[in-house]
Amino acid sequence: MTGLGGPRLRGRLSLRSLAPNILTVLGLAAGLSSIRLGHEGRFEAAATMIVLAAIFDGLDGRVARWLKGTSKFGAELDSLADFVSFGVAPGVVIYAWTLGDLGGIGWIVALAYAICCALRLARFNVMSAEGTKPPWANDFFVGVPAPAGAALALLPMFLSHFGLDWIREAPAAIAVYMGGVAALMVSRVPTWSFKRMAFPRDQAVLILLVVGLFGAVLVIYPWATLSMLGIAYLASIPISWRAFRERWHTGPPEPPTDLR
């Protein structure tokens, strides 16, 4: 049966099919909530919502692969949620936090950041659907991925909450920094993809212990931890560039053009 909205879907949906999309929608809700909280001047809560959206984004794809519930609908929904949570939300929150002091220029910077995030996500979707790539290429992204871009965009806010209050009083410097983050997202700079990280089985207990301690530190000292993570990620970009070039020179004769 069809109606004004097209064919009507019949049958039942299993939890396996719905679970990844539920996580994606929760991440989208967190991203949208951060916009409201930023508009209300509750910047710590707004930043927390974006971090929560990143956690949901990291879980939904893994849950989909684990439950074998991947779908084209889920992939499209995930991309739209990423644009809102990691493109629109950080731009609006940082604009409300400090870029608004620059007037129209600050809004242009926020728009440029969001647009670059959209372009980065569109390129990722196209490259993921095209051709094949050598196995080692899966260790890298092209440019900074959207969740990492959002974390870098919020880094000045993390540092401000950590104790560097004067950062908020330098909107021009933050505007330049935001422009740099936007450029990194749409650049072709190779950055690490941590999705394929693997550890020896005999170190499983140690890894779990480290993760547990990290979670405790994050809860007790959230802004210091997030600040250090952001700085560490920035420092890793030149290292990933060097590693990519080394693998390229020892791998295929031509650089791959369909990296993720």
C-alpha positions in Angstrom: 0.0 0.0 0.0 1.2 3.5 -0.8 0.2 6.8 0.5 1.2 10.4 0.1 4.5 9.6 1.7 5.4 6.7 -0.5 5.2 2.9 0.2 4.2 1.9 3.7 6.7 -0.3 5.5 5.3 -3.5 6.9 6.6 -6.2 9.2 8.6 -5.8 12.4 12.0 -4.2 13.1 14.4 -6.1 15.3 16.4 -4.5 18.1 19.5 -5.3 16.1 18.3 -2.9 13.4 17.1 -0.2 15.7 19.9 -0.1 18.3 22.5 1.7 16.2 19.9 4.3 15.0 18.7 4.8 18.6 22.3 5.7 19.6 22.6 8.0 16.6 19.3 9.8 17.5 20.5 10.2 21.1 23.7 11.8 19.8 21.6 14.1 17.6 19.5 15.1 20.6 22.7 15.8 22.6 24.0 18.0 19.8 20.7 19.9 19.5 20.6 20.3 23.3 24.1 21.9 23.2 22.8 24.6 20.9 20.0 25.5 23.3 22.4 25.4 26.3 24.9 27.6 24.5 22.1 30.1 23.7 21.3 30.2 27.4 24.9 30.9 28.3 25.3 27.5 30.0 28.6 26.8 28.2 29.9 24.0 30.4 26.7 22.0 29.9 26.8 22.8 26.2 30.3 21.5 25.8 29.4 18.4 27.8 26.5 17.7 25.4 28.8 17.8 22.4 31.3 15.4 24.2 28.3 13.1 24.9 27.3 13.3 21.2 30.8 12.2 20.3 30.6 9.2 22.6 27.3 8.2 21.0 28.8 8.7 17.6 31.7 6.4 18.5 29.3 3.7 19.7 26.6 3.6 17.0 28.9 2.4 14.2 30.5 -0.2 16.4 27.2 -1.5 17.7 25.9 -1.6 14.1 28.8 -3.8 13.0 28.7 -5.9 16.1 24.9 -6.6 15.7 25.3 -6.7 11.9 22.6 -4.1 11.7 24.3 -1.7 9.3 22.0 0.0 6.7 22.1 2.8 4.2 19.4 4.6 6.2 21.6 4.4 9.3 24.6 5.7 7.4 22.7 8.7 6.1 21.2 9.4 9.5 24.6 9.2 11.1 26.0 11.8 8.6 23.2 14.2 9.2 23.6 13.8 13.0 27.3 14.4 12.7 26.8 17.7 10.8 24.4 19.0 13.5 26.5 17.8 16.5 30.0 18.5 15.2 29.4 21.2 12.7 26.4 23.4 13.7 26.5 22.9 17.4 30.2 23.8 18.0 30.0 26.8 15.7 26.9 28.2 17.5 28.3 27.5 20.9 31.6 29.2 20.3 29.9 32.1 18.6 27.7 32.5 21.7 30.7 32.1 24.0 33.1 34.6 22.4 32.9 35.0 18.7 29.7 37.1 19.0 31.9 39.9 20.3 33.3 40.3 16.7 29.8 40.9 15.3 29.4 39.8 11.7 32.9 38.6 11.3 32.4 36.2 14.2 29.3 34.8 12.6 31.1 34.3 9.3 33.8 32.3 11.1 31.1 30.1 12.7 29.4 29.6 9.3 32.7 28.8 7.7 33.4 26.1 10.3 30.0 24.5 9.9 30.2 24.6 6.1 33.7 23.0 6.2 32.3 20.2 8.4 29.5 19.6 5.9 32.1 19.4 3.1 34.3 17.1 5.1 31.4 14.7 5.8 30.2 14.8 2.1 33.8 13.9 1.0 33.9 11.1 3.5 30.7 9.6 2.2 31.8 9.8 -1.4 35.2 8.3 -0.7 33.7 5.5 1.4 31.5 4.5 -1.6 34.3 4.6 -4.2 36.7 1.9 -5.2 39.1 0.0 -3.0 42.1 1.0 -1.0 45.2 -0.8 0.3 44.8 -2.2 3.8 47.3 0.2 5.4 45.2 3.2 4.2 42.5 2.3 6.7 44.8 3.5 9.4 44.3 7.1 8.2 41.6 9.7 7.5 41.9 12.4 5.0 41.8 15.6 7.1 40.5 15.9 10.6 37.3 13.9 11.2 34.2 15.7 12.3 34.1 14.6 16.0 37.8 15.5 16.4 37.2 18.8 14.6 34.5 19.6 17.1 36.8 18.7 20.0 39.5 21.0 18.6 37.0 23.8 18.1 36.0 23.5 21.7 39.6 23.3 23.0 39.7 27.1 23.8 36.6 26.6 25.9 38.1 23.5 27.6 41.2 25.5 28.5 39.1 28.4 29.8 37.1 26.2 32.1 40.4 24.6 33.1 41.6 28.0 34.4 42.8 30.0 31.5 40.0 32.5 31.7 41.8 35.1 29.6 41.3 33.0 26.4 37.6 34.1 26.2 38.7 37.7 26.1 40.6 37.1 22.8 37.8 36.5 20.2 40.0 37.5 17.3 42.6 34.9 18.1 39.9 32.3 18.6 38.4 33.3 15.2 41.8 32.6 13.5 42.1 29.3 15.4 38.6 28.2 14.3 39.5 29.0 10.8 42.5 26.8 11.1 40.4 23.9 12.5 38.0 24.3 9.6 40.8 24.2 7.1 42.2 21.0 8.7 38.8 19.3 8.3 38.7 19.9 4.5 42.4 19.5 4.0 44.1 16.3 2.7 46.3 16.1 5.7 46.4 12.4 6.7 45.4 11.9 10.4 45.3 8.8 12.5 42.2 6.6 12.5 42.0 4.8 15.8 39.3 2.4 14.7 41.7 -0.4 13.9 43.7 -0.2 17.1 44.5 -3.6 18.4 46.2 -4.9 21.6 47.8 -8.2 22.6 45.4 -10.5 24.3 47.7 -10.9 27.3 47.4 -7.1 28.0 43.6 -7.1 28.1 43.5 -6.6 31.9 46.0 -3.8 31.8 44.1 -2.1 29.0 40.8 -2.3 31.0 42.5 -0.9 34.1 43.9 2.0 32.1 40.5 2.7 30.6 38.9 2.6 34.0 41.4 5.0 35.5 41.0 7.3 32.5 37.2 7.3 33.0 37.7 8.2 36.7 40.1 11.1 35.8 37.7 12.4 33.1 34.9 12.5 35.7 36.9 14.1 38.4 39.0 16.5 36.2 36.9 16.8 33.0 38.3 20.1 31.6 41.9 19.3 32.3 41.5 15.9 30.7 39.7 17.2 27.6 42.3 19.9 27.3 45.2 17.5 27.4 43.4 15.2 24.9 42.9 18.1 22.5 46.5 19.2 22.7 47.7 15.6 22.3 45.6 15.2 19.2 47.0 18.4 17.6 50.5 17.2 18.4 49.7 13.8 16.7 48.9 15.4 13.3 52.5 15.9 12.2 53.3 12.4 13.4 50.5 10.9 11.4 51.6 12.9 8.3 55.1 11.5 8.7 53.8 7.9 9.2 51.6 8.2 6.1 54.5 9.3 4.0 56.7 6.5 5.2 54.1 3.9 4.4 53.4 5.5 1.0 57.1 5.3 0.0 57.3 1.7 1.2 53.9 0.7 -0.3 52.2 1.4 -3.6 53.9 3.5 -6.2 51.2 6.1 -6.2 49.4 7.7 -3.3 45.8 6.4 -2.8 43.1 8.8 -3.7 40.2 7.1 -2.0 41.2 7.3 1.6 38.5 7.7 4.2 
